[in-house]
């Protein structure tokens, strides 16, 4: 699956995970081991938002059959299919 960023860049799931892991590693280095228990409130809020986003189910990128069929042409498609069967 590809993710589109605000800059119209497409990143696949493997690279997205690698970027997130690298950001986490750098944050741990900057904050140090002793600071991992108490984060600044704003950073704690952002981490909670990330956790919430991870729990959300992403919408499907595949359209449903109903979305692919134009209702104006549905009857003509059925009629032509019926004619082919006859």
C-alpha positions in Angstrom: 0.0 0.0 0.0 1.2 3.5 -0.8 0.7 6.5 1.3 0.4 10.0 -0.2 2.0 12.7 1.8 1.1 16.4 1.8 3.9 17.0 -0.7 2.3 14.5 -3.2 5.1 12.0 -2.5 4.1 8.3 -2.5 5.7 6.1 0.2 5.1 2.4 0.5 4.4 0.7 3.8 8.0 -0.6 4.2 9.6 2.8 3.8 6.9 4.5 6.0 7.6 2.0 8.8 11.4 2.6 8.4 10.9 6.3 8.6 8.7 6.0 11.8 11.3 3.7 13.3 14.1 6.1 12.6 12.2 9.0 14.1 11.6 6.9 17.2 15.3 6.1 17.5 16.3 9.7 17.2 13.7 10.8 19.7 15.0 8.2 22.2 18.5 9.5 21.7 17.5 13.1 22.1 15.4 12.5 25.2 17.7 10.1 26.8 16.8 7.0 28.8 15.9 8.9 32.0 13.4 11.1 30.2 11.4 8.3 28.7 9.1 8.1 31.8 8.0 11.7 31.7 7.5 13.4 28.4 6.6 17.0 27.9 2.8 17.4 27.7 2.8 18.4 24.1 4.9 15.5 23.0 2.8 13.1 25.1 -0.3 14.4 23.3 1.3 13.9 19.9 2.3 10.3 20.8 -1.2 9.6 22.0 -2.5 10.9 18.6 -0.1 8.6 16.8 -1.4 5.7 18.8 -5.0 6.6 18.0 -4.1 6.8 14.3 -2.5 3.3 14.4 -5.8 1.9 15.8 -7.9 3.4 13.0 -8.7 1.3 10.0 -7.7 2.9 6.8 -10.4 3.1 4.1 -10.1 0.6 1.2 -8.4 1.8 -1.9 -10.4 -0.6 -4.0 -13.8 0.7 -5.1 -16.8 -1.4 -4.6 -18.7 -2.8 -7.5 -21.5 -0.3 -6.9 -19.0 2.6 -7.1 -17.7 1.3 -10.5 -21.1 1.0 -12.2 -22.8 4.1 -13.4 -26.5 3.8 -12.5 -27.4 5.5 -15.8 -25.8 2.7 -17.8 -26.6 -0.2 -15.5 -29.8 -1.1 -17.4 -28.2 -0.9 -20.8 -25.4 -3.2 -19.6 -27.9 -5.7 -18.3 -29.9 -5.6 -21.5 -26.8 -6.1 -23.7 -25.7 -9.0 -21.5 -29.2 -10.6 -21.8 -29.0 -10.2 -25.6 -25.6 -12.0 -25.7 -27.1 -14.9 -23.7 -30.1 -15.2 -26.0 
